[in-house]
Amino acid sequence: MDEINYWEYQVLTIGSVFGTKDEQIAVTLNAWGEEGWEAINVYTPTNSNKVTIVAKRPLTESVRRQRTRLQSEW
């Protein structure tokens, strides 16, 4: 039987009305990479000079159990 992969996601919009510097994007991506995040989408929201980055990383079993427990308490 195939193993099921669980993921956690992170989304961040960076920049200002004046735009987003490449260095700012690189710093964010490098920091996330060190934490195990992989960028899966980078886009500019409509009518914006900002950049939105979407990333994912494997969800550990212990974090998954903790989130499941917390969700059941809601």
N, CA, C and O atoms as a printed pandas DataFrame, in Angstrom:
     atom_number atom_name residue_name chain_id  residue_number  x_coord  y_coord  z_coord
0              1         N          MET        A               1    0.843   -1.178    0.000
1              2        CA          MET        A               1    0.000    0.000    0.000
2              3         C          MET        A               1    0.887    1.238    0.000
3              4         O          MET        A               1    1.919    1.270    0.670
4              5         N          ASP        A               2    0.479    2.262   -0.757
5              6        CA          ASP        A               2    1.249    3.495   -0.818
6              7         C          ASP        A               2    1.100    4.281    0.473
7              8         O          ASP        A               2    0.039    4.296    1.098
8              9         N          GLU        A               3    2.193    4.936    0.859
9             10        CA          GLU        A               3    2.181    5.787    2.040
10            11         C          GLU        A               3    1.532    7.126    1.679
11            12         O          GLU        A               3    1.779    7.672    0.604
12            13         N          ILE        A               4    0.712    7.642    2.573
13            14        CA          ILE        A               4    0.072    8.935    2.354
14            15         C          ILE        A               4    1.009   10.026    2.850
15            16         O          ILE        A               4    1.516    9.963    3.970
16            17         N          ASN        A               5    1.232   11.024    2.008
17            18        CA          ASN        A               5    2.047   12.168    2.407
18            19         C          ASN        A               5    1.141   13.276    2.935
19            20         O          ASN        A               5    0.131   13.619    2.320
20            21         N          TYR        A               6    1.517   13.819    4.071
21            22        CA          TYR        A               6    0.805   14.947    4.641
22            23         C          TYR        A               6    1.715   16.163    4.553
23            24         O          TYR        A               6    2.926   16.054    4.743
24            25         N          TRP        A               7    1.131   17.319    4.265
25            26        CA          TRP        A               7    1.890   18.541    4.065
26            27         C          TRP        A               7    1.359   19.651    4.947
27            28         O          TRP        A               7    0.187   19.664    5.325
28            29         N          GLU        A               8    2.239   20.579    5.267
29            30        CA          GLU        A               8    1.793   21.840    5.848
30            31         C          GLU        A               8    2.211   22.932    4.885
31            32         O          GLU        A               8    3.204   22.805    4.168
32            33         N          TYR        A               9    1.441   24.005    4.881
33            34        CA          TYR        A               9    1.634   25.068    3.904
34            35         C          TYR        A               9    1.847   26.410    4.594
35            36         O          TYR        A               9    1.390   26.638    5.714
36            37         N          GLN        A              10    2.545   27.276    3.900
37            38        CA          GLN        A              10    2.802   28.620    4.393
38            39         C          GLN        A              10    2.605   29.581    3.220
39            40         O          GLN        A              10    3.047   29.305    2.105
40            41         N          VAL        A              11    1.945   30.699    3.475
41            42        CA          VAL        A              11    1.698   31.701    2.440
42            43         C          VAL        A              11    2.121   33.055    3.000
43            44         O          VAL        A              11    1.796   33.403    4.135
44            45         N          LEU        A              12    2.846   33.809    2.187
45            46        CA          LEU        A              12    3.306   35.128    2.615
46            47         C          LEU        A              12    3.289   36.068    1.427
47            48         O          LEU        A              12    3.775   35.727    0.348
48            49         N          THR        A              13    2.724   37.261    1.625
49            50        CA          THR        A              13    2.771   38.311    0.615
50            51         C          THR        A              13    3.750   39.363    1.101
51            52         O          THR        A              13    3.615   39.892    2.204
52            53         N          ILE        A              14    4.742   39.662    0.264
53            54        CA          ILE        A              14    5.773   40.621    0.640
54            55         C          ILE        A              14    5.839   41.744   -0.382
55            56         O          ILE        A              14    5.382   41.600   -1.516
56            57         N          GLY        A              15    6.413   42.861    0.036
57            58        CA          GLY        A              15    6.582   43.993   -0.855
58            59         C          GLY        A              15    5.762   45.181   -0.386
59            60         O          GLY        A              15    5.192   45.181    0.705
60            61         N          SER        A              16    5.721   46.189   -1.237
61            62        CA          SER        A              16    4.983   47.409   -0.934
62            63         C          SER        A              16    4.388   47.945   -2.219
63            64         O          SER        A              16    4.502   47.323   -3.275
64            65         N          VAL        A              17    3.753   49.102   -2.125
65            66        CA          VAL        A              17    3.174   49.710   -3.321
66            67         C          VAL        A              17    4.262   50.070   -4.332
67            68         O          VAL        A              17    3.970   50.308   -5.504
68            69         N          PHE        A              18    5.507   50.109   -3.879
69            70        CA          PHE        A              18    6.628   50.436   -4.757
70            71         C          PHE        A              18    7.262   49.202   -5.381
71            72         O          PHE        A              18    8.201   49.317   -6.169
72            73         N          GLY        A              19    6.756   48.023   -5.037
73            74        CA          GLY        A              19    7.275   46.795   -5.624
74            75         C          GLY        A              19    7.979   45.927   -4.601
75            76         O          GLY        A              19    7.990   46.212   -3.404
76            77         N          THR        A              20    8.560   44.869   -5.111
77            78        CA          THR        A              20    9.273   43.908   -4.271
78            79         C          THR        A              20   10.675   43.729   -4.839
79            80         O          THR        A              20   10.842   43.465   -6.030
80            81         N          LYS        A              21   11.667   43.871   -3.992
81            82        CA          LYS        A              21   13.045   43.716   -4.442
82            83         C          LYS        A              21   13.405   42.235   -4.507
83            84         O          LYS        A              21   12.983   41.438   -3.668
84            85         N          ASP        A              22   14.192   41.887   -5.517
85            86        CA          ASP        A              22   14.636   40.502   -5.662
86            87         C          ASP        A              22   15.337   40.014   -4.400
87            88         O          ASP        A              22   15.193   38.854   -4.014
88            89         N          GLU        A              23   16.085   40.887   -3.766
89            90        CA          GLU        A              23   16.814   40.509   -2.549
90            91         C          GLU        A              23   15.859   40.110   -1.434
91            92         O          GLU        A              23   16.138   39.190   -0.665
92            93         N          GLN        A              24   14.723   40.810   -1.352
93            94        CA          GLN        A              24   13.729   40.487   -0.327
94            95         C          GLN        A              24   13.129   39.101   -0.578
95            96         O          GLN        A              24   12.909   38.332    0.358
96            97         N          ILE        A              25   12.873   38.799   -1.826
97            98        CA          ILE        A              25   12.349   37.479   -2.177
98            99         C          ILE        A              25   13.386   36.404   -1.853
99           100         O          ILE        A              25   13.056   35.375   -1.263
100          101         N          ALA        A              26   14.640   36.647   -2.239
101          102        CA          ALA        A              26   15.709   35.671   -1.999
102          103         C          ALA        A              26   15.915   35.421   -0.512
103          104         O          ALA        A              26   16.095   34.277   -0.095
104          105         N          VAL        A              27   15.890   36.475    0.288
105          106        CA          VAL        A              27   16.066   36.313    1.741
106          107         C          VAL        A              27   14.954   35.446    2.313
107          108         O          VAL        A              27   15.207   34.550    3.119
108          109         N          THR        A              28   13.719   35.716    1.893
109          110        CA          THR        A              28   12.587   34.923    2.373
110          111         C          THR        A              28   12.715   33.464    1.957
111          112         O          THR        A              28   12.547   32.565    2.781
112          113         N          LEU        A              29   13.014   33.225    0.676
113          114        CA          LEU        A              29   13.129   31.847    0.182
114          115         C          LEU        A              29   14.279   31.104    0.858
115          116         O          LEU        A              29   14.138   29.929    1.198
116          117         N          ASN        A              30   15.406   31.768    1.053
117          118        CA          ASN        A              30   16.549   31.121    1.719
118          119         C          ASN        A              30   16.226   30.773    3.169
119          120         O          ASN        A              30   16.575   29.692    3.643
120          121         N          ALA        A              31   15.565   31.683    3.867
121          122        CA          ALA        A              31   15.198   31.413    5.261
122          123         C          ALA        A              31   14.224   30.245    5.342
123          124         O          ALA        A              31   14.363   29.368    6.195
124          125         N          TRP        A              32   13.239   30.241    4.450
125          126        CA          TRP        A              32   12.281   29.133    4.440
126          127         C          TRP        A              32   12.961   27.828    4.070
127          128         O          TRP        A              32   12.652   26.784    4.644
128          129         N          GLY        A              33   13.889   27.874    3.115
129          130        CA          GLY        A              33   14.608   26.669    2.706
130          131         C          GLY        A              33   15.365   26.039    3.863
131          132         O          GLY        A              33   15.420   24.815    3.987
132          133         N          GLU        A              34   15.944   26.876    4.705
133          134        CA          GLU        A              34   16.663   26.373    5.883
134          135         C          GLU        A              34   15.719   25.701    6.875
135          136         O          GLU        A              34   16.140   24.872    7.682
136          137         N          GLU        A              35   14.435   26.065    6.810
137          138        CA          GLU        A              35   13.435   25.468    7.696
138          139         C          GLU        A              35   12.712   24.293    7.044
139          140         O          GLU        A              35   11.784   23.728    7.624
140          141         N          GLY        A              36   13.143   23.925    5.826
141          142        CA          GLY        A              36   12.550   22.769    5.157
142          143         C          GLY        A              36   11.395   23.080    4.231
143          144         O          GLY        A              36   10.763   22.163    3.706
144          145         N          TRP        A              37   11.101   24.365    4.018
145          146        CA          TRP        A              37   10.005   24.752    3.133
146          147         C          TRP        A              37   10.465   24.744    1.687
147          148         O          TRP        A              37   11.611   25.079    1.391
148          149         N          GLU        A              38    9.568   24.359    0.785
149          150        CA          GLU        A              38    9.818   24.375   -0.658
150          151         C          GLU        A              38    8.766   25.264   -1.308
151          152         O          GLU        A              38    7.568   25.023   -1.161
152          153         N          ALA        A              39    9.214   26.293   -2.026
153          154        CA          ALA        A              39    8.275   27.176   -2.725
154          155         C          ALA        A              39    7.597   26.388   -3.838
155          156         O          ALA        A              39    8.264   25.745   -4.650
156          157         N          ILE        A              40    6.270   26.441   -3.870
157          158        CA          ILE        A              40    5.528   25.727   -4.908
158          159         C          ILE        A              40    4.809   26.686   -5.843
159          160         O          ILE        A              40    4.343   26.290   -6.911
160          161         N          ASN        A              41    4.719   27.967   -5.434
161          162        CA          ASN        A              41    4.095   28.963   -6.296
162          163         C          ASN        A              41    4.535   30.347   -5.845
163          164         O          ASN        A              41    4.567   30.642   -4.651
164          165         N          VAL        A              42    4.870   31.181   -6.802
165          166        CA          VAL        A              42    5.196   32.583   -6.542
166          167         C          VAL        A              42    4.437   33.386   -7.586
167          168         O          VAL        A              42    4.568   33.143   -8.785
168          169         N          TYR        A              43    3.645   34.340   -7.126
169          170        CA          TYR        A              43    2.848   35.109   -8.086
170          171         C          TYR        A              43    2.634   36.531   -7.581
171          172         O          TYR        A              43    2.834   36.829   -6.404
172          173         N          THR        A              44    2.228   37.390   -8.490
173          174        CA          THR        A              44    1.880   38.771   -8.164
174          175         C          THR        A              44    0.361   38.878   -8.140
175          176         O          THR        A              44   -0.287   38.661   -9.164
176          177         N          PRO        A              45   -0.217   39.211   -6.985
177          178        CA          PRO        A              45   -1.669   39.368   -6.929
178          179         C          PRO        A              45   -2.133   40.458   -7.904
179          180         O          PRO        A              45   -1.393   41.401   -8.186
180          181         N          THR        A              46   -3.333   40.326   -8.404
181          182        CA          THR        A              46   -3.902   41.272   -9.355
182          183         C          THR        A              46   -3.836   42.699   -8.812
183          184         O          THR        A              46   -4.159   42.958   -7.653
184          185         N          ASN        A              47   -3.411   43.614   -9.677
185          186        CA          ASN        A              47   -3.319   45.038   -9.342
186          187         C          ASN        A              47   -2.437   45.300   -8.124
187          188         O          ASN        A              47   -2.748   46.157   -7.296
188          189         N          SER        A              48   -1.344   44.563   -8.023
189          190        CA          SER        A              48   -0.454   44.701   -6.879
190          191         C          SER        A              48    0.994   44.707   -7.354
191          192         O          SER        A              48    1.327   44.104   -8.374
192          193         N          ASN        A              49    1.834   45.383   -6.615
193          194        CA          ASN        A              49    3.277   45.331   -6.855
194          195         C          ASN        A              49    3.948   44.370   -5.882
195          196         O          ASN        A              49    5.175   44.297   -5.813
196          197         N          LYS        A              50    3.149   43.649   -5.146
197          198        CA          LYS        A              50    3.664   42.704   -4.156
198          199         C          LYS        A              50    3.824   41.320   -4.779
199          200         O          LYS        A              50    3.369   41.076   -5.896
200          201         N          VAL        A              51    4.467   40.432   -4.055
201          202        CA          VAL        A              51    4.670   39.056   -4.483
202          203         C          VAL        A              51    4.153   38.135   -3.384
203          204         O          VAL        A              51    4.454   38.323   -2.206
204          205         N          THR        A              52    3.377   37.143   -3.784
205          206        CA          THR        A              52    2.895   36.136   -2.833
206          207         C          THR        A              52    3.647   34.842   -3.080
207          208         O          THR        A              52    3.762   34.376   -4.213
208          209         N          ILE        A              53    4.157   34.269   -1.994
209          210        CA          ILE        A              53    4.903   33.019   -2.055
210          211         C          ILE        A              53    4.111   31.954   -1.303
211          212         O          ILE        A              53    3.676   32.170   -0.172
212          213         N          VAL        A              54    3.933   30.808   -1.945
213          214        CA          VAL        A              54    3.269   29.665   -1.326
214          215         C          VAL        A              54    4.308   28.555   -1.218
215          216         O          VAL        A              54    4.990   28.237   -2.192
216          217         N          ALA        A              55    4.424   27.970   -0.032
217          218        CA          ALA        A              55    5.424   26.926    0.187
218          219         C          ALA        A              55    4.802   25.764    0.955
219          220         O          ALA        A              55    3.775   25.907    1.619
220          221         N          LYS        A              56    5.453   24.615    0.842
221          222        CA          LYS        A              56    4.995   23.441    1.590
222          223         C          LYS        A              56    6.214   22.688    2.121
223          224         O          LYS        A              56    7.332   22.839    1.630
224          225         N          ARG        A              57    5.956   21.876    3.137
225          226        CA          ARG        A              57    6.957   20.951    3.646
226          227         C          ARG        A              57    6.234   19.760    4.240
227          228         O          ARG        A              57    5.072   19.866    4.634
228          229         N          PRO        A              58    6.912   18.633    4.304
229          230        CA          PRO        A              58    6.265   17.451    4.879
230          231         C          PRO        A              58    5.834   17.714    6.315
231          232         O          PRO        A              58    6.563   18.323    7.099
232          233         N          LEU        A              59    4.666   17.254    6.634
233          234        CA          LEU        A              59    4.131   17.386    7.979
234          235         C          LEU        A              59    4.574   16.182    8.796
235          236         O          LEU        A              59    4.324   15.038    8.415
236          237         N          THR        A              60    5.225   16.440    9.908
237          238        CA          THR        A              60    5.673   15.333   10.751
238          239         C          THR        A              60    4.467   14.699   11.444
239          240         O          THR        A              60    3.449   15.354   11.668
240          241         N          GLU        A              61    4.595   13.453   11.768
241          242        CA          GLU        A              61    3.504   12.727   12.408
242          243         C          GLU        A              61    3.123   13.370   13.744
243          244         O          GLU        A              61    1.937   13.458   14.063
244          245         N          SER        A              62    4.094   13.816   14.519
245          246        CA          SER        A              62    3.784   14.422   15.816
246          247         C          SER        A              62    3.023   15.732   15.654
247          248         O          SER        A              62    2.096   15.996   16.420
248          249         N          VAL        A              63    3.389   16.558   14.677
249          250        CA          VAL        A              63    2.672   17.814   14.431
250          251         C          VAL        A              63    1.271   17.517   13.909
251          252         O          VAL        A              63    0.314   18.191   14.290
252          253         N          ARG        A              64    1.142   16.519   13.044
253          254        CA          ARG        A              64   -0.162   16.144   12.509
254          255         C          ARG        A              64   -1.108   15.699   13.627
255          256         O          ARG        A              64   -2.275   16.090   13.654
256          257         N          ARG        A              65   -0.594   14.880   14.548
257          258        CA          ARG        A              65   -1.419   14.437   15.680
258          259         C          ARG        A              65   -1.829   15.615   16.557
259          260         O          ARG        A              65   -2.970   15.693   17.014
260          261         N          GLN        A              66   -0.885   16.534   16.788
261          262        CA          GLN        A              66   -1.175   17.705   17.614
262          263         C          GLN        A              66   -2.247   18.570   16.957
263          264         O          GLN        A              66   -3.159   19.036   17.640
264          265         N          ARG        A              67   -2.157   18.792   15.650
265          266        CA          ARG        A              67   -3.159   19.596   14.955
266          267         C          ARG        A              67   -4.513   18.913   14.946
267          268         O          ARG        A              67   -5.544   19.571   15.091
268          269         N          THR        A              68   -4.519   17.605   14.777
269          270        CA          THR        A              68   -5.773   16.868   14.796
270          271         C          THR        A              68   -6.444   17.003   16.164
271          272         O          THR        A              68   -7.657   17.188   16.259
272          273         N          ARG        A              69   -5.641   16.909   17.211
273          274        CA          ARG        A              69   -6.168   17.056   18.575
274          275         C          ARG        A              69   -6.736   18.455   18.788
275          276         O          ARG        A              69   -7.821   18.606   19.349
276          277         N          LEU        A              70   -6.005   19.483   18.342
277          278        CA          LEU        A              70   -6.459   20.860   18.496
278          279         C          LEU        A              70   -7.730   21.115   17.695
279          280         O          LEU        A              70   -8.622   21.816   18.172
280          281         N          GLN        A              71   -7.832   20.567   16.497
281          282        CA          GLN        A              71   -9.024   20.763   15.676
282          283         C          GLN        A              71  -10.242   20.110   16.304
283          284         O          GLN        A              71  -11.357   20.617   16.187
284          285         N          SER        A              72  -10.028   18.999   16.964
285          286        CA          SER        A              72  -11.158   18.330   17.602
286          287         C          SER        A              72  -11.675   19.118   18.807
287          288         O          SER        A              72  -12.820   18.941   19.224
288          289         N          GLU        A              73  -10.827   19.992   19.366
289          290        CA          GLU        A              73  -11.231   20.813   20.487
290          291         C          GLU        A              73  -12.028   22.042   20.050
291          292         O          GLU        A              73  -12.694   22.668   20.875
292          293         N          TRP        A              74  -11.967   22.393   18.776
293          294        CA          TRP        A              74  -12.709   23.560   18.282
294          295         C          TRP        A              74  -14.135   23.236   18.298
295          296         O          TRP        A              74  -14.962   24.068   17.923
